[in-house]
Amino acid sequence: MRHEKWLAQYRSRLQRAKTPRDGVLAVFGSYLDSAASAGGTGFRGCRLLNAAAELPDGDEGRALVRRHEEEVEHLPAGHLAELLPDRPDTARTTAEHLAFLLEGAVTRAGPEGDATRLRRARAMAARLLDQL
């Protein structure tokens, strides 16, 4: 359910994207949307990852979360492939780099209870994309 809500936020941002660069940044923006919608409880990071951390190895719930994470990682990869059609290796490594940046920001933002890390990660991603 939460994953579907997140995907809807991403698709909404993607409709406004004019370039592949905008598409990559839409992924970061969707996490900012999630943080903004946390309301009075405060942002606690990725609830799916938080839940998965409590599940035992081999639990189907962990596999479900892993599939979500893989899907999210593939979203910017597609935009980067479009942005860098003649540089597939650079597109792949940049997608992985951005996935680590995003996951690190979400992980740090959770205990901190706000979206500052997410905003900074989005700005870092934008700078990295500008250097490609």
Backbone torsions as a table, in degrees:
resi	resn	phi	psi	omega
1	MET	NA	-50.4	-179.9
2	ARG	-63.9	-37.7	179.3
3	HIS	-62.4	-41.9	178.8
4	GLU	-63.9	-39.2	177.2
5	LYS	-63.3	-43.1	179.2
6	TRP	-63.0	-44.7	179.1
7	LEU	-60.7	-37.3	177.4
8	ALA	-64.1	-40.2	177.2
9	GLN	-63.8	-42.1	178.7
10	TYR	-62.7	-47.3	-179.3
11	ARG	-61.1	-37.0	177.5
12	SER	-62.5	-45.1	177.8
13	ARG	-66.7	-38.4	-178.2
14	LEU	-63.9	-33.3	177.8
15	GLN	-61.4	-28.1	180.0
16	ARG	-90.6	-8.6	-178.6
17	ALA	-71.6	133.1	-179.9
18	LYS	-103.8	-17.5	-176.8
19	THR	-137.2	163.8	173.9
20	PRO	-59.0	-34.8	176.7
21	ARG	-58.5	-45.7	177.7
22	ASP	-60.8	-36.3	178.7
23	GLY	-63.8	-42.3	176.2
24	VAL	-60.4	-47.8	-177.1
25	LEU	-68.9	-20.9	176.1
26	ALA	-62.9	-32.1	177.4
27	VAL	-63.2	-47.4	177.9
28	PHE	-63.1	-42.0	179.7
29	GLY	-62.0	-33.4	179.2
30	SER	-67.0	-35.0	174.8
31	TYR	-68.9	-35.9	174.6
32	LEU	-63.6	-39.1	176.0
33	ASP	-60.3	-42.7	179.0
34	SER	-62.4	-41.4	178.8
35	ALA	-64.5	-40.3	-179.0
36	ALA	-67.1	-29.3	-178.0
37	SER	-87.0	3.4	-179.0
38	ALA	-66.7	-24.1	176.7
39	GLY	66.3	-145.2	-174.6
40	GLY	-68.2	-16.7	-179.6
41	THR	-77.2	-17.2	-176.8
42	GLY	79.5	154.0	-179.7
43	PHE	-73.0	133.4	-177.8
44	ARG	-121.5	19.6	-178.0
45	GLY	86.1	-161.7	179.8
46	CYS	-79.6	114.5	-177.8
47	ARG	-64.8	-31.2	177.9
48	LEU	-66.2	-44.1	177.7
49	LEU	-65.6	-38.8	177.8
50	ASN	-60.6	-43.6	179.4
51	ALA	-66.8	-42.4	-178.6
52	ALA	-61.8	-33.6	-180.0
53	ALA	-62.9	-23.7	-178.8
54	GLU	-91.8	-7.7	-177.0
55	LEU	-92.3	147.5	179.2
56	PRO	-72.4	158.3	174.5
57	ASP	-54.4	140.9	178.0
58	GLY	85.2	-7.3	179.0
59	ASP	-68.1	138.3	-179.5
60	GLU	-60.6	-29.9	177.9
61	GLY	-60.7	-37.7	177.9
62	ARG	-66.2	-39.7	178.0
63	ALA	-64.0	-38.4	177.9
64	LEU	-62.5	-44.5	178.8
65	VAL	-64.6	-40.9	178.7
66	ARG	-60.2	-41.2	178.5
67	ARG	-64.2	-39.2	176.1
68	HIS	-60.6	-48.2	-178.8
69	GLU	-61.7	-40.8	178.1
70	GLU	-64.3	-40.6	178.5
71	GLU	-62.8	-44.1	179.3
72	VAL	-63.4	-39.5	179.2
73	GLU	-65.7	-31.9	-179.4
74	HIS	-74.1	-23.3	-178.3
75	LEU	-61.0	-55.2	178.3
76	PRO	-66.4	-28.9	179.3
77	ALA	-59.9	-39.9	177.7
78	GLY	-64.6	-41.8	178.6
79	HIS	-67.4	-37.7	179.0
80	LEU	-68.4	-36.1	176.0
81	ALA	-62.3	-36.6	177.1
82	GLU	-70.8	-38.6	-179.3
83	LEU	-69.5	-35.0	-174.6
84	LEU	-124.7	61.4	-173.9
85	PRO	-62.3	-26.8	-179.1
86	ASP	-95.2	3.5	-177.6
87	ARG	-134.3	63.7	-175.5
88	PRO	-61.2	-35.5	178.9
89	ASP	-65.4	-41.5	177.7
90	THR	-64.8	-40.1	178.4
91	ALA	-61.2	-45.0	-179.1
92	ARG	-65.4	-46.7	-177.8
93	THR	-69.0	-34.6	177.1
94	THR	-67.0	-39.8	177.6
95	ALA	-61.1	-43.0	178.6
96	GLU	-65.8	-42.3	177.4
97	HIS	-58.0	-46.8	-179.4
98	LEU	-66.7	-34.5	177.0
99	ALA	-63.4	-42.9	177.5
100	PHE	-65.0	-41.0	178.4
101	LEU	-60.8	-47.3	-178.9
102	LEU	-64.5	-48.3	-179.0
103	GLU	-62.8	-39.1	176.8
104	GLY	-62.9	-41.2	179.6
105	ALA	-65.4	-42.5	179.2
106	VAL	-64.3	-42.6	-179.4
107	THR	-63.2	-42.7	178.9
108	ARG	-73.5	-35.8	-177.6
109	ALA	-66.6	-32.1	-178.6
110	GLY	-55.9	-60.5	-179.7
111	PRO	-65.1	-27.0	179.9
112	GLU	-77.9	-20.8	173.7
113	GLY	76.9	15.7	175.3
114	ASP	-150.5	177.6	-171.6
115	ALA	-97.1	12.0	-177.7
116	THR	-55.5	-46.4	-179.7
117	ARG	-62.3	-36.4	178.9
118	LEU	-67.2	-41.4	177.7
119	ARG	-63.8	-41.2	179.5
120	ARG	-66.8	-39.7	178.5
121	ALA	-64.1	-39.8	177.9
122	ARG	-62.8	-42.2	178.4
123	ALA	-63.9	-41.1	177.3
124	MET	-63.3	-41.7	178.7
125	ALA	-62.2	-42.3	179.3
126	ALA	-61.6	-42.6	178.7
127	ARG	-64.3	-42.0	178.5
128	LEU	-61.9	-44.1	178.9
129	LEU	-62.8	-36.5	179.2
130	ASP	-66.7	-21.7	-179.2
131	GLN	-88.0	-7.9	-177.5
132	LEU	-74.5	NA	NA
